[in-house]
Amino acid sequence: MASADPRIRSVRLASLETRYPRTVGRNARLGSHGDGPDSHVAVLVTDDGRTGWGLFEGPPGDVGRVEGRLLSELIDPATGILDAAEHWLDIALHDLLGVVLDAPVHTLLGGHGSPDVAVYDGAVYFDDLDPDDAPRGVGVLIEECRADAALGFRDFKLKIGRGSRWLPRAAGDARDIEVTRAVRDAFPDARILVDANDGYDRDGFLAYLEAVADVGLYWVEEPFPDDADDLAALRTWLDAHSPGTRIAEGETSPDVAALLPVAAAGSIDVLLMDVMSYGLTAWRRLMPTLAAAGVHGSPHAWGRPLKTRYAAHLAAGLGNVEVVEGVPGTVAGVDPALLTPADGVLRLGDRPGFGVPVPEERHLRPVRA
């Protein structure tokens, strides 16, 4: 009989090829995002042969702290990982726990949301500006949205803030307006989100909003560097002109303790801390506080398609999440249907753990500890 508290026999580190369906260009802060980063994963094997696995980011921790220990010494079903030293294995340990308990992660987290999770397309960057010697213009972004719609996406987050770095301020702001209106015209029923990556100041962003007031933006993300007074002024403007538009903050170097009172005061509607770097266990602690304050969560997931699935399990498990960030792309050895929405929805099902089998051996490339 399989043990309810197995011992970790081995921790294997590997890399998986990850590719976007196209090269993803610039945003307000960074240059080209390329065609997809390889993904580092940890595969945990118990003494009775069961496996759990998941992404890790940054340098791996001490494998020796994990091998030979009981699962119950590493993770608590009610709260998550027990020691910050195992933060890097937050995802893999939750996956293994689900396998051992024969339950999906969203059930372990409480099942407070639907296992059918709305997912938006987060891959619409500044590709209109590329290549430098022959920019393709706004039309290429419409083509990309249509391509992603064919994959199953229905809602789109547009990067804005071209005047922060890549174009003269006035020309960049005008292009942001043109892009926003063009996508709305092409997709009249879509939820449209915009993300400035802090590429505006307050007055400039309010001018942008005035120019797209009839678009009906679903949310505005990181419009300018965090400032409580500026966010309050933005909320006041939106309440007067577009009360349904949410303000989303907390992706870039978040000071969560500082953001919480701003959110509780009504100036932030959605907090975005990354599902990996902030972590699933930290979100488990935080979400009840957010819900009590009337603030939603939506963990940042950009970069790797697997992160979308993790964020979706968080949404389905903890609730209080209306939509999560989708990353179009493929991961070697992973069924694309597990990573891609159908008609805008990622359906998680009831497979144990995160519901993604460990890729076959031929896809796992060694990584040094």
Helices and strands as residue ranges (DSSP letters): E 8-16, E 18-19, E 39-46, E 51-55, G 63-65, G 71-73, E 75-76, E 80-81, G 84-89, H 90-101, H 105-108, E 116-124, G 127-129, H 139-151, E 156-159, G 162-164, H 169-186, E 192-195, H 202-211, E 219-221, H 228-241, E 246-249, H 256-264, E 270-271, H 280-293, E 296-297, H 305-318, E 324-326, E 330-331, G 336-338, E 345-347, G 361-363, E 365-366
